[in-house]
């Protein structure tokens, strides 16, 4: 059977003109550890570490910390996307319980100690969380008796906050709602006696009585509209860290009572995780003196390391620190550094571990574009490295003055001798990174609008260029759909020369006309108009034509509400100007317009593609053909939009993320971290 499958794959590769010799290639320089939630747990002298994006769980032996062992995995290597985001080891049951990131499952690994010499262990059981709750990932597990409680993220905007309860005996799952507070995140958790405290992104801390298994009426209100990033306790008081500055730390006295007392801790420090140790709460470069109620500076060798958690070696409690992210040089790709810290004698133990690479599944790829220097440029999601690719098979991680460019680019666009990377900024403003390919030099522009100092635009989602005037148009947006999602910004800048980048200038569009967009999905420029796709909190999609000279001069076409799955797949390269023509791909429809007689409601040609797998991902062109990319294939059309050929993706369990044309080849990147090359023989 296996030989028949291999023969079928070989014939398929030949039929679609893929180069099978060294293609597809895998894109992943290393595995990133997931510190978004509690991506670690301890079993004796072994620490289990979760990775993204492929569902691996590594083992680090604290007594001989020289390498990582690829111990557990959530699924076979032909799948990507569901990760082990939160772990908890149940010692009395010898059981590893795993909550997923970007999934709705809880996985169980039983008899863990019996499998100490095994690797690549698959789960013994998978427990599914009800789909209608729209829970995407599980955070910060806490055990109380026979139950494990998880914080979570759910995608239902305006719904009550939720937590997930898991019964260790019968493996039943219950989603518990908190009607007093509407929130998408129940992020950090902490347990004092039988009371579970749950932080939200609204600055409110919920209470749940684990003995009675009942939602409590009291809510601790920090009186700030900010995510409760971390919580800790000294056994009596509760401490909360919010994700904003200044003075992000709070002390809550009598937290289990209705008449709690709130104290804000002032001092020169940044928000971080809090690790309790010997009368202090250790932060990244400070410590909080619990008895004296003040922040203290600590000058120690582990200062550049982020506090990760507390581990126990024998009878000794120690702190585990980790590199905060980013690597100093390309020589360090695949290396991760930890610190075992003993604050009592100020000693640290340096743990340097080399990554274990997989042969088939790589980083989750995000963007792809051809460069003016004959190279392809790629970016990964979450892990955030960017690469250049040069045939036949040379994949290089991009560097800036010898340091790796550690950034996630949602959109990549060539512009003359430059490559433009629209980069995600997290809780910081997004950045436009500009690479001069002839000089291999970088410049960076922060998406910070002076008139909007209270808003952070953290994601550049679309780019367009006007090569005549050297203008770059920038659209922002977010993937999250909730009341805290900021309205999208539309801006422009001029790239005057290699020495100077002008200040960013917002384009004052009419938000009501565009139905208050929260994301500009795609942009394209054809003088004197800017064409774009946007959507709003109601998931309503709008296609528009706007004059950049007079933004009030605008035509819009409402596309109606899209399914949530579509909103995640809407890509920045789905508008394509081609001389007098304009191609627009939306969902399963393709529109062709005449730019000389443009009427937004009257396309010259419309193609309809039915079915869930027929969502348009990207559109390319060359002198003779258009290439329309879908989830698992791309289709070749002539300039009259007549079908020439369909080209299937060899692995139907995979999905195409984006296409790019370079020389005589079509390149495709996929969700499994693969880069395919198709020869143009049509």
C-alpha positions as CSV (number, residue, x, y, z in Angstrom):
1,X,0.0,0.0,0.0
2,X,2.8,2.4,0.9
3,X,4.6,1.8,-2.4
4,X,1.3,2.5,-4.3
5,X,0.9,5.8,-2.4
6,X,4.5,6.8,-3.3
7,X,4.0,6.0,-6.9
8,X,0.8,8.0,-7.0
9,X,2.6,11.0,-5.4
10,X,5.4,10.7,-8.0
11,X,3.0,10.7,-10.9
12,X,1.2,13.6,-9.4
13,X,4.4,15.6,-9.1
14,X,5.2,15.0,-12.7
15,X,1.7,15.9,-13.9
16,X,1.7,19.3,-12.3
17,X,5.4,20.0,-13.3
18,X,6.8,20.3,-9.8
19,X,10.5,19.9,-9.4
20,X,10.6,16.8,-7.1
21,X,14.4,16.7,-6.6
22,X,14.7,19.1,-3.7
23,X,11.2,20.4,-3.5
24,X,9.2,21.0,-1.5
25,X,11.6,22.4,1.1
26,X,10.8,22.9,4.8
27,X,10.9,26.4,6.3
28,X,11.9,26.4,10.0
29,X,15.1,27.5,11.5
30,X,14.1,26.5,15.0
31,X,11.1,25.8,17.3
32,X,9.8,28.6,19.4
33,X,8.7,27.9,22.9
34,X,5.2,29.1,23.7
35,X,5.2,31.5,26.6
36,X,1.9,33.0,25.7
37,X,0.3,31.0,28.5
38,X,1.8,28.3,30.7
39,X,3.9,26.5,28.1
40,X,5.7,24.5,30.7
41,X,5.2,22.1,33.6
42,X,7.5,20.0,35.8
43,X,7.8,16.3,36.6
44,X,10.6,15.7,39.0
45,X,13.8,16.8,37.4
46,X,12.2,17.1,34.0
47,X,10.6,20.2,32.6
48,X,8.2,19.9,29.7
49,X,8.2,22.8,27.2
50,X,5.5,23.5,24.6
51,X,6.4,24.7,21.1
52,X,4.6,26.4,18.3
53,X,3.2,26.0,15.8
54,X,3.4,22.2,15.4
55,X,2.2,20.6,18.6
56,X,5.6,19.3,19.9
57,X,6.4,19.1,23.6
58,X,10.1,18.9,24.5
59,X,11.7,17.6,27.7
60,X,14.5,19.4,29.4
61,X,16.4,17.4,32.1
62,X,17.5,19.9,34.8
63,X,20.2,17.6,36.1
64,X,21.9,17.3,32.6
65,X,20.6,20.2,30.7
66,X,22.5,19.9,27.4
67,X,19.8,19.1,24.9
68,X,16.1,18.9,24.3
69,X,14.3,15.6,23.8
70,X,11.4,15.7,21.4
71,X,9.2,13.8,23.9
72,X,5.4,14.3,23.1
73,X,3.4,15.6,20.2
74,X,-0.3,16.2,19.8
75,X,-0.6,14.8,16.3
76,X,1.3,13.3,13.4
77,X,3.7,15.4,11.3
78,X,1.1,16.0,8.5
79,X,-0.7,18.7,10.5
80,X,0.1,22.1,11.8
81,X,-1.8,24.8,13.7
82,X,-2.9,23.1,16.9
83,X,-0.3,23.7,19.6
84,X,0.3,22.7,23.2
85,X,-0.3,26.1,24.8
86,X,-0.7,25.2,28.4
87,X,0.5,22.1,30.3
88,X,0.0,20.7,33.8
89,X,1.5,17.5,35.1
90,X,-0.7,15.6,37.6
91,X,1.8,13.8,39.9
92,X,-0.6,11.5,41.7
93,X,-2.0,10.3,38.4
94,X,1.3,10.3,36.5
95,X,-0.6,12.2,33.8
96,X,0.3,15.1,31.5
97,X,-2.8,17.2,30.6
98,X,-2.4,19.6,27.7
99,X,-4.7,22.5,26.6
100,X,-4.3,23.6,23.1
101,X,-3.5,26.9,21.5
102,X,-5.5,27.6,18.3
103,X,-7.7,24.6,18.9
104,X,-10.6,23.3,21.0
105,X,-9.1,20.2,22.6
106,X,-7.6,18.8,25.8
107,X,-5.1,16.0,25.4
108,X,-4.1,13.4,27.9
109,X,-0.8,11.5,28.1
110,X,-1.1,8.7,30.7
111,X,1.6,6.7,32.5
112,X,4.2,9.4,31.6
113,X,7.0,8.0,33.8
114,X,6.8,4.6,32.1
115,X,7.5,6.3,28.8
116,X,10.7,8.1,30.0
117,X,12.9,6.5,27.3
118,X,10.4,6.9,24.5
119,X,10.2,9.8,22.0
120,X,7.5,11.2,19.8
121,X,4.7,9.9,22.0
122,X,1.1,10.6,20.8
123,X,-1.8,11.3,23.2
124,X,-3.8,8.6,24.8
125,X,-7.0,10.6,24.7
126,X,-8.4,13.8,23.1
127,X,-11.3,15.6,24.7
128,X,-13.2,18.1,22.6
129,X,-14.6,21.4,23.9
130,X,-18.1,22.3,22.4
131,X,-17.6,24.1,19.1
132,X,-20.4,26.6,19.7
133,X,-18.4,28.3,22.5
134,X,-15.8,29.4,19.9
135,X,-12.9,28.8,22.4
136,X,-9.6,29.1,20.5
137,X,-7.0,28.4,23.2
138,X,-6.6,27.5,26.8
139,X,-4.5,29.5,29.3
140,X,-3.0,29.1,32.8
141,X,-4.3,25.8,34.2
142,X,-5.0,25.5,38.0
143,X,-5.8,22.3,39.7
144,X,-8.3,22.2,42.6
145,X,-9.2,18.7,43.9
146,X,-10.6,16.6,41.1
147,X,-10.8,19.5,38.6
148,X,-8.5,21.5,36.3
149,X,-9.6,25.1,35.5
150,X,-8.3,26.9,32.5
151,X,-8.6,30.5,31.4
152,X,-9.4,30.8,27.8
153,X,-9.9,33.0,24.7
154,X,-13.3,32.9,23.0
155,X,-14.2,34.6,19.7
156,X,-17.7,35.6,20.6
157,X,-17.5,39.4,20.9
158,X,-19.9,40.8,23.6
159,X,-20.3,37.4,25.3
160,X,-19.7,36.9,29.1
161,X,-16.2,35.9,30.2
162,X,-15.7,32.1,30.3
163,X,-13.4,29.5,31.9
164,X,-13.1,25.8,31.1
165,X,-13.5,23.1,33.8
166,X,-12.1,19.6,33.2
167,X,-13.0,16.6,35.4
168,X,-10.0,14.4,35.9
169,X,-12.1,11.4,36.7
170,X,-14.7,11.2,34.0
171,X,-12.9,13.5,31.6
172,X,-16.0,15.7,31.1
173,X,-15.6,19.3,30.0
174,X,-17.8,22.2,31.2
175,X,-17.6,25.8,30.0
176,X,-18.5,28.2,32.8
177,X,-19.9,31.7,32.1
178,X,-19.4,34.8,34.2
179,X,-22.5,37.0,33.4
180,X,-21.2,40.0,35.3
181,X,-18.3,40.8,32.9
182,X,-18.1,40.7,29.1
183,X,-14.6,39.7,28.0
184,X,-12.9,37.6,25.3
185,X,-9.9,36.8,27.5
186,X,-9.7,35.1,30.9
187,X,-6.0,35.3,30.8
188,X,-4.1,34.9,34.1
189,X,-5.3,32.7,37.0
190,X,-4.4,32.2,40.6
191,X,-5.7,30.0,43.4
192,X,-6.0,31.0,47.1
193,X,-7.6,28.4,49.3
194,X,-10.6,27.3,47.4
195,X,-11.1,30.6,45.4
196,X,-10.0,30.8,41.8
197,X,-9.1,34.3,40.6
198,X,-9.4,35.0,36.9
199,X,-8.0,38.1,35.2
200,X,-9.6,39.6,32.1
201,X,-8.6,42.2,29.4
202,X,-11.0,44.7,31.0
203,X,-8.9,45.1,34.2
204,X,-11.5,43.1,36.2
205,X,-10.6,39.9,38.2
206,X,-13.4,37.3,38.5
207,X,-13.9,34.9,41.4
208,X,-14.9,31.2,41.3
209,X,-15.6,29.0,44.3
210,X,-13.9,25.7,43.4
211,X,-15.3,23.9,46.5
212,X,-18.9,24.8,45.7
213,X,-18.1,24.9,41.9
214,X,-20.0,28.2,41.7
215,X,-19.5,31.6,40.1
216,X,-19.1,34.3,42.8
217,X,-20.9,37.6,42.6
218,X,-17.9,39.7,43.8
219,X,-15.5,41.1,41.2
220,X,-12.2,42.8,41.9
221,X,-12.1,46.0,39.8
222,X,-8.6,47.4,39.2
223,X,-10.2,50.4,37.6
224,X,-8.1,50.3,34.5
225,X,-9.0,49.1,31.1
226,X,-6.1,46.8,30.5
227,X,-5.3,43.1,30.3
228,X,-4.4,41.4,33.6
229,X,-1.2,39.9,32.3
230,X,0.0,37.9,35.4
231,X,-1.1,37.1,38.9
232,X,0.7,35.7,42.0
233,X,0.1,35.3,45.7
234,X,2.1,35.2,48.9
235,X,-0.5,32.9,50.4
236,X,-2.6,35.7,51.7
237,X,-2.6,38.6,49.4
238,X,-3.2,38.6,45.6
239,X,-0.9,40.5,43.2
240,X,-1.9,41.4,39.7
241,X,0.2,42.8,36.8
242,X,-1.5,44.7,34.0
243,X,-0.2,45.0,30.5
244,X,0.2,48.8,30.4
245,X,2.5,51.4,32.0
246,X,3.3,53.2,34.3
247,X,3.0,51.3,37.6
248,X,1.4,48.1,36.3
249,X,1.4,46.2,39.6
250,X,-1.4,46.0,42.1
251,X,-1.6,44.4,45.6
252,X,-5.0,43.2,46.7
253,X,-5.5,42.7,50.4
254,X,-8.3,40.5,51.6
255,X,-8.9,39.3,48.0
256,X,-11.3,36.5,49.1
257,X,-13.6,39.1,50.8
258,X,-16.1,41.5,49.4
259,X,-14.3,44.4,51.1
260,X,-10.9,43.9,49.5
261,X,-8.3,46.7,49.6
262,X,-6.6,47.8,46.4
263,X,-3.0,49.2,46.4
264,X,-1.1,50.3,43.3
265,X,2.6,49.7,43.5
266,X,4.6,52.7,42.2
267,X,8.2,52.5,41.0
268,X,10.5,52.3,38.0
269,X,9.7,48.9,36.4
270,X,8.0,47.3,33.5
271,X,5.2,44.7,33.5
272,X,6.4,41.1,33.5
273,X,5.6,37.8,35.1
274,X,5.9,37.6,38.8
275,X,7.7,34.7,40.4
276,X,7.4,34.4,44.3
277,X,10.6,33.5,46.1
278,X,11.7,34.0,49.8
279,X,9.5,37.0,50.6
280,X,9.9,38.7,47.2
281,X,8.1,38.7,43.8
282,X,10.8,38.5,41.2
283,X,10.2,40.5,38.0
284,X,12.4,40.6,34.9
285,X,15.0,43.2,36.3
286,X,13.3,44.2,39.6
287,X,11.9,42.5,42.7
288,X,9.0,43.4,44.9
289,X,9.7,43.3,48.6
290,X,6.4,41.9,50.0
291,X,7.1,42.9,53.7
292,X,8.2,46.5,52.9
293,X,5.8,46.9,50.0
294,X,8.2,48.4,47.5
295,X,10.0,47.7,44.2
296,X,13.8,47.1,44.4
297,X,16.4,47.1,41.7
298,X,18.6,43.9,41.5
299,X,21.8,44.0,39.6
300,X,22.5,40.4,38.7
301,X,23.9,38.4,35.8
302,X,20.4,37.1,34.8
303,X,19.0,40.6,34.2
304,X,18.6,40.2,30.4
305,X,16.4,37.1,31.0
306,X,12.7,37.0,31.5
307,X,11.3,35.3,34.5
308,X,9.7,32.1,33.3
309,X,8.6,30.3,36.4
310,X,9.7,28.4,39.5
311,X,11.3,24.9,39.4
312,X,12.4,22.5,42.0
313,X,15.6,20.5,41.9
314,X,15.7,18.0,44.8
315,X,14.6,20.0,47.8
316,X,15.8,23.3,46.4
317,X,13.4,25.9,44.8
318,X,15.0,27.8,42.0
319,X,13.8,30.3,39.3
320,X,13.8,29.4,35.6
321,X,14.6,32.3,33.3
322,X,14.6,32.4,29.5
323,X,15.9,34.6,26.7
324,X,13.3,37.2,25.9
325,X,13.4,36.5,22.1
326,X,15.6,37.4,19.2
327,X,19.1,36.1,18.4
328,X,22.3,38.0,18.1
329,X,23.6,36.4,14.9
330,X,22.8,33.8,12.3
331,X,25.3,31.4,14.1
332,X,22.8,31.1,16.9
333,X,19.8,29.9,14.9
334,X,18.5,26.8,16.5
335,X,19.9,27.6,20.0
336,X,17.8,28.5,23.0
337,X,19.2,29.7,26.3
338,X,17.8,29.3,29.8
339,X,19.0,30.3,33.2
340,X,18.5,28.4,36.4
341,X,18.7,31.2,39.1
342,X,19.3,30.9,42.8
343,X,18.5,34.4,44.2
344,X,19.8,33.4,47.6
345,X,23.5,33.3,46.6
346,X,23.0,35.3,43.3
347,X,24.3,32.4,41.2
348,X,23.0,31.3,37.8
349,X,23.4,28.2,35.8
350,X,23.5,28.8,32.1
351,X,21.6,26.2,30.0
352,X,22.2,26.3,26.3
353,X,20.1,23.8,24.3
354,X,20.2,23.2,20.6
355,X,16.9,22.8,18.8
356,X,15.7,19.4,17.4
357,X,14.5,19.9,13.9
358,X,11.8,18.0,12.2
359,X,12.1,16.7,8.6
360,X,8.6,17.5,7.4
361,X,6.7,20.2,9.3
362,X,8.0,23.8,9.6
363,X,7.1,27.2,10.7
364,X,3.6,28.6,9.9
365,X,4.2,30.7,6.8
366,X,2.5,34.0,6.5
367,X,3.7,36.0,3.4
368,X,5.6,35.6,0.2
369,X,6.7,38.0,-2.5
370,X,9.3,38.2,-5.3
371,X,12.2,40.7,-5.0
372,X,13.9,42.9,-7.5
373,X,17.2,41.0,-6.8
374,X,15.9,37.7,-8.1
375,X,15.1,36.3,-4.7
376,X,11.9,35.3,-3.0
377,X,11.1,36.8,0.4
378,X,9.1,35.0,3.1
379,X,7.8,35.6,6.6
380,X,6.5,33.3,9.2
381,X,3.6,33.7,11.6
382,X,4.2,34.0,15.3
383,X,7.8,32.7,15.3
384,X,8.5,35.9,13.3
385,X,11.7,35.2,11.2
386,X,11.9,36.5,7.7
387,X,13.8,34.8,4.9
388,X,15.1,35.2,1.4
389,X,15.2,32.2,-1.0
390,X,17.5,31.8,-4.0
391,X,17.3,28.9,-6.3
392,X,18.2,26.1,-6.4
393,X,17.5,25.7,-2.7
394,X,19.3,28.3,-0.7
395,X,17.2,29.6,2.2
396,X,18.7,32.5,4.2
397,X,17.4,34.1,7.4
398,X,17.4,37.9,6.9
399,X,19.8,39.9,9.0
400,X,20.3,43.6,9.8
401,X,24.0,44.4,10.6
402,X,24.6,40.8,11.5
403,X,21.5,40.5,13.8
404,X,18.5,38.4,12.8
405,X,15.4,40.4,11.8
406,X,13.0,38.9,14.3
407,X,9.6,40.2,13.1
408,X,6.4,38.9,11.7
409,X,5.4,40.4,8.3
410,X,1.7,40.2,7.5
411,X,2.4,41.7,4.0
412,X,5.5,41.9,1.8
413,X,5.7,44.1,-1.3
414,X,8.5,44.8,-3.8
415,X,9.0,48.5,-4.6
416,X,11.7,49.4,-7.1
417,X,15.0,48.2,-5.5
418,X,13.3,47.9,-2.1
419,X,11.3,45.2,-0.3
420,X,8.6,46.5,2.1
421,X,7.6,44.4,5.1
422,X,4.5,45.3,7.1
423,X,5.3,44.0,10.5
424,X,3.2,43.1,13.5
425,X,4.0,45.0,16.7
426,X,2.0,43.1,19.4
427,X,1.3,45.6,22.1
428,X,3.5,48.1,20.4
429,X,2.9,50.1,17.1
430,X,3.4,48.1,13.9
431,X,6.5,48.8,11.9
432,X,7.2,49.2,8.2
433,X,10.6,47.7,7.6
434,X,12.3,48.7,4.3
435,X,15.1,46.6,2.9
436,X,17.3,48.1,0.2
437,X,18.2,45.0,-1.7
438,X,21.2,46.6,-3.6
439,X,22.9,47.7,-0.4
440,X,21.5,45.1,2.1
441,X,20.5,48.0,4.4
442,X,17.4,48.4,6.5
443,X,15.2,51.3,7.6
444,X,12.2,51.2,10.0
445,X,9.1,53.4,10.2
446,X,6.8,53.0,13.2
447,X,3.1,53.2,12.5
448,X,2.5,55.9,15.1
449,X,0.0,58.6,14.4
450,X,0.7,61.8,16.5
451,X,-3.0,62.8,16.5
452,X,-4.0,59.4,17.9
453,X,-1.6,58.9,20.8
454,X,-4.2,56.8,22.7
455,X,-4.4,54.2,20.0
456,X,-1.9,51.5,19.1
457,X,-2.0,50.3,15.5
458,X,-0.2,47.0,16.0
459,X,-0.6,45.4,12.6
460,X,0.1,46.5,9.0
461,X,-2.2,44.4,6.9
462,X,-2.0,46.0,3.4
463,X,0.4,48.0,1.3
464,X,0.3,49.7,-2.1
465,X,2.8,51.9,-4.0
466,X,2.8,54.7,-6.5
467,X,6.1,54.4,-8.3
468,X,5.8,57.8,-10.0
469,X,5.8,59.8,-6.8
470,X,7.5,57.3,-4.5
471,X,4.5,57.1,-2.3
472,X,3.7,54.1,-0.1
473,X,0.1,53.6,1.1
474,X,-0.3,51.7,4.4
475,X,-3.4,50.1,5.8
476,X,-3.7,48.8,9.4
477,X,-6.0,46.2,11.0
478,X,-6.5,43.5,13.5
479,X,-7.7,39.9,13.3
480,X,-9.6,40.1,16.6
481,X,-13.2,41.1,16.4
482,X,-14.3,42.6,19.7
483,X,-15.2,46.0,21.3
484,X,-11.6,46.7,22.1
485,X,-10.4,46.3,18.5
486,X,-9.3,49.8,17.2
487,X,-10.6,51.3,14.0
488,X,-8.2,50.8,11.1
489,X,-5.9,53.6,10.0
490,X,-5.0,54.5,6.4
491,X,-1.8,56.4,5.9
492,X,0.8,57.4,3.3
493,X,4.6,58.2,3.3
494,X,7.1,59.2,0.7
495,X,10.4,57.3,0.2
496,X,12.4,60.3,-0.9
497,X,15.9,58.7,-1.0
498,X,18.1,56.1,0.7
499,X,18.9,58.7,3.4
500,X,15.5,60.0,4.3
501,X,12.1,58.6,5.1
502,X,9.4,61.3,5.6
503,X,6.9,61.3,8.4
504,X,3.8,59.2,8.2
505,X,0.7,61.2,7.2
506,X,-2.8,59.8,7.9
507,X,-5.4,59.8,5.1
508,X,-8.6,61.1,6.6
509,X,-11.1,58.8,5.1
510,X,-14.8,58.9,6.0
511,X,-15.2,56.0,8.5
512,X,-19.0,55.9,8.3
513,X,-18.9,55.6,4.5
514,X,-16.6,52.7,4.8
515,X,-18.7,51.2,7.7
516,X,-16.1,51.8,10.4
517,X,-13.4,49.3,9.2
518,X,-11.3,47.5,11.7
519,X,-9.1,46.0,9.0
520,X,-7.8,47.1,5.6
521,X,-7.3,43.7,4.0
522,X,-5.9,44.7,0.6
523,X,-4.8,47.9,-1.2
524,X,-3.8,48.7,-4.8
525,X,-3.0,52.0,-6.5
526,X,-3.8,53.0,-10.0
527,X,-3.5,56.8,-10.5
528,X,-5.3,58.7,-9.2
529,X,-7.3,56.2,-7.1
530,X,-6.6,53.8,-4.3
531,X,-8.6,50.5,-4.4
532,X,-9.1,48.5,-1.3
533,X,-11.0,45.8,0.7
534,X,-12.0,46.3,4.3
535,X,-14.2,44.7,6.9
536,X,-15.7,45.8,10.2
537,X,-16.7,44.3,13.5
538,X,-19.9,42.8,12.0
539,X,-17.7,40.9,9.5
540,X,-19.2,43.0,6.7
541,X,-16.8,43.3,3.7
542,X,-16.6,46.5,1.6
543,X,-14.7,46.9,-1.7
544,X,-14.0,50.6,-2.4
545,X,-12.4,53.1,-4.8
546,X,-11.0,56.2,-3.2
547,X,-9.4,59.4,-4.5
548,X,-6.2,60.0,-2.6
549,X,-6.4,63.7,-3.4
550,X,-10.0,63.9,-2.2
551,X,-10.8,60.9,0.1
552,X,-14.5,62.0,0.2
553,X,-14.7,61.0,-3.5
554,X,-15.4,57.4,-3.0
555,X,-17.3,54.5,-4.5
556,X,-18.1,51.4,-2.4
557,X,-19.5,48.0,-3.0
558,X,-20.9,46.1,0.0
559,X,-20.1,42.4,-0.2
560,X,-22.3,41.5,2.8
561,X,-21.3,39.4,5.8
562,X,-18.6,36.8,5.5
563,X,-18.0,33.7,7.6
564,X,-15.4,33.9,10.3
565,X,-13.3,31.4,8.5
566,X,-13.2,33.7,5.5
567,X,-12.1,36.7,7.5
568,X,-9.0,34.9,8.6
569,X,-8.2,33.9,5.0
570,X,-8.7,37.4,3.4
571,X,-5.2,38.2,2.1
572,X,-3.5,41.4,1.0
573,X,-2.7,40.2,-2.6
574,X,-6.3,39.9,-3.8
575,X,-6.5,43.1,-5.8
576,X,-4.5,43.2,-9.0
577,X,-4.3,46.2,-11.4
578,X,-3.2,45.1,-15.0
579,X,-3.1,48.0,-17.4
580,X,-6.7,49.0,-18.0
581,X,-8.0,46.1,-16.0
582,X,-8.5,45.5,-12.3
583,X,-9.0,42.0,-10.8
584,X,-10.6,41.7,-7.4
585,X,-11.0,38.4,-5.5
586,X,-13.4,38.2,-2.6
587,X,-14.4,34.9,-1.1
588,X,-15.4,32.6,-3.9
589,X,-16.0,35.4,-6.5
590,X,-13.6,37.1,-8.9
591,X,-14.4,40.4,-10.5
592,X,-12.8,42.1,-13.5
593,X,-13.3,45.8,-14.0
594,X,-12.4,48.3,-16.7
595,X,-10.4,51.1,-15.0
596,X,-11.1,53.6,-17.8
597,X,-14.9,53.3,-17.3
598,X,-14.9,52.2,-13.7
599,X,-18.3,51.4,-12.1
600,X,-17.9,49.6,-8.9
601,X,-21.2,47.8,-9.2
602,X,-20.7,46.8,-12.8
603,X,-17.7,44.6,-13.3
604,X,-17.0,43.5,-16.9
605,X,-16.7,39.9,-15.9
606,X,-17.6,37.8,-12.8
607,X,-16.4,34.3,-12.0
608,X,-18.2,32.3,-9.3
609,X,-16.4,29.5,-7.5
610,X,-18.6,27.4,-5.2
611,X,-17.6,25.4,-2.1
612,X,-15.6,25.9,1.0
613,X,-12.3,25.1,-0.6
614,X,-12.8,27.7,-3.3
615,X,-11.8,30.8,-1.3
616,X,-9.5,33.0,-3.4
617,X,-6.1,33.5,-1.6
618,X,-4.2,35.5,-4.1
619,X,-4.0,36.7,-7.7
620,X,-0.9,36.9,-9.9
621,X,-0.2,37.9,-13.5
622,X,2.4,37.8,-16.2
623,X,2.3,38.8,-19.9
624,X,-0.1,36.0,-20.9
625,X,-1.8,34.6,-17.9
626,X,-3.6,35.2,-14.6
627,X,-3.0,32.8,-11.7
628,X,-5.9,32.5,-9.2
629,X,-4.9,30.8,-6.0
630,X,-7.3,28.8,-3.8
631,X,-6.8,26.7,-0.6
632,X,-5.5,23.6,-2.3
633,X,-4.8,24.5,-5.9
634,X,-4.3,27.4,-8.3
635,X,-5.9,27.9,-11.7
636,X,-4.4,29.4,-14.8
637,X,-6.5,31.8,-17.0
638,X,-5.8,33.7,-20.2
639,X,-6.3,37.5,-20.2
640,X,-10.0,37.0,-21.2
641,X,-10.5,34.9,-18.0
642,X,-10.8,31.6,-19.9
643,X,-9.6,28.6,-18.0
644,X,-6.3,27.1,-19.2
645,X,-5.2,24.7,-16.5
646,X,-5.8,23.6,-12.9
647,X,-2.8,22.8,-10.7
648,X,-3.5,20.8,-7.5
649,X,-1.4,21.0,-4.3
650,X,0.2,17.5,-4.0
651,X,-0.6,17.1,-0.3
652,X,-4.4,17.6,0.1
653,X,-4.0,17.8,3.9
654,X,-2.1,21.1,3.4
655,X,-3.3,24.5,2.2
656,X,-1.7,27.2,0.1
657,X,-1.1,30.4,1.9
658,X,0.2,32.6,-0.9
659,X,1.6,32.4,-4.5
660,X,4.5,34.4,-6.1
661,X,5.9,34.4,-9.6
662,X,9.6,34.6,-10.2
663,X,11.4,34.0,-13.5
664,X,9.7,31.0,-15.1
665,X,8.4,29.5,-11.9
666,X,5.4,29.8,-9.7
667,X,6.1,29.4,-6.0
668,X,3.7,28.5,-3.3
669,X,4.0,28.5,0.5
670,X,1.8,26.3,2.6
671,X,0.5,26.0,6.2
672,X,2.7,23.0,6.8
673,X,5.8,25.2,6.3
674,X,6.6,24.0,2.8
675,X,7.8,25.9,-0.2
676,X,6.8,24.5,-3.6
677,X,8.1,25.4,-7.0
678,X,6.0,24.9,-10.1
679,X,7.4,25.1,-13.6
680,X,5.4,27.3,-16.0
681,X,4.6,24.9,-18.8
682,X,1.1,25.7,-19.8
